[in-house]
Structure formats: C-alpha cells, structure tokens
Amino acid sequence: MSIRFPRLLSWLLLWLPMSALATPQRIVSLTPHITEMLYAIGAGAQVVATDQASDYPEEVKKLPKVANYQSLNSESLLMAKPDLVIAWGSTQALMQQQITALGIPLLLLESQQLDDLPKELRLLGERTGHAAQAEQLAAQIADKFDFYRRQNQQRPKIKVFYQLWYPPLTTVANGSYIQEIMTLCGAENPFADSKAPYPQLSEESVLAADPQIIFATQHGSDLKHWLKWPQLTAVKQQHLYLLKADWLHRLSPRLLLGIEQMCHKIDDVVKTQK
C-alpha cells in the first residue's frame, strides 16, 4: 500500500532538525562586514553576539563578543545560545572546525569581489527571513556598481598609489576588490599586475612610479613619511589623502560611501590637471 504524500512529508519533517526548518532567531556574526550586512537587510534584531571588531551600527557595540579575527571563545559562543553562526572564508577555518564540533549550524560566506556583495545580501536575506528587503538593497547596490562601470568609460585615467598598510608598505593589486574600486574611479594603479592581490613594496618602487595621488586609510601620520620626497608628484601637488577605512575595507553596503569618497577625490585632482 502506498503512503500518501502528506503523511510522507510529515514523517520527513519530524526527522529533520528544527534548525534546518526554522528561521534563525539567535545569530552570531564573526566579522564586521557580515554584521553590517545583517543589520542592513533588517536582521539586526536576530543578532545576539559578534566578533570584537564589529562596531556598526552603534547598537552592535553593546552585544557580547565571542571572537576576534583569529580565535573563538567557545564558552562565550555557547552562552549566546546561537541557532546560526555566520563566518567568512578560509581565513576563519579553525573557528569553523570549532563551531562544527559544537554542533551549531554554520553559514560560510566567501565574499572576495564587488559583485559578491549583492549576491551575499540575497543569500543572507533568504537565510534570515528578510528576502524582500535584501533583494531591494542588493538590486540598488548592483545598479550602483553598473553606474560606476559605465561612468568609468568616460573618466580620464590618473596614476594613484593606494597605501593599504604601513609599515610594512603594502598596497592592492588585481584580485582585490579595492583594485576594482580604483578602476571604477578612473585610477591607474602602477602595481595592479603584481603577483599577489596585496603585495608588499619598497618605497623606491613607489618613487619610481611617481603617482599623482597617494591614498591611505589608517592614520594621517602614515602619509607624512612621503613628505621626505618632495619630488614626488603627489607630494609636490599636495595630493595625499586619508580615506575612511571602515567604508573601504568592509565589503558591506557602506562600501558605496567609500567608492564615492575615492571617486570624488580623484575627480577633484583630475579637474586641477585640465
């Protein structure tokens, strides 16, 4: 005798864990950009704990902290009673093993490029029960990226050095989404073809490239060491600019603010060259 479909379905549902069926209500985020994405799609009320670096929006600062970038406090995580932990990439591989061993559901994001942002907003929306809001935001961001790509076709190119870190002197290259942003804004990166996406450089190589603009994102003092070389075009023309790190170094919706900031700085310098 065949079993009717409704009865079969009910049996299957009984065997599935509740976490696989229910929308998670106690989410732990392990990176700042994931935290920002969750709040941006309306899932902030479901976030019960984060990593130590998560600090936006303001209410996140009050949440329990269960991890830093490299390590996880299993006891603190268990105290948060999560029904979903969201982590990022292979850089948090050890934490992922700990979470799996604790039997907590894990969602892993792999965002690396600009176009990953709208994709992962949609994924988070589906997983957290905020699909409509996530879809709306993802579409807006994708449209904005397309706008910048079209606009870039008319932008005159200008040579730019992006100081990601100092010391050691580190920049960005192809394979980094920050390089994608530089391209969107009409920046010509003399180190774009480096073998690694985040190469370390000598100061001499930057002097040889002679950029028209130098950007940094840490502290104003990190730009002052370039004043030792007044022959640099960027120094001579006073085109040393500090950008907001949280806008550019987190692949979250606030990245649009970072793109606007960089593009405006480059556009202002281009106008002075005419």
Order of alpha helices (4+ residues) and beta strands (2+ residues): alpha-alpha-beta-alpha-beta-beta-alpha-beta-alpha-beta-alpha-alpha-beta-alpha-beta-alpha-beta-alpha-alpha-beta-alpha-alpha
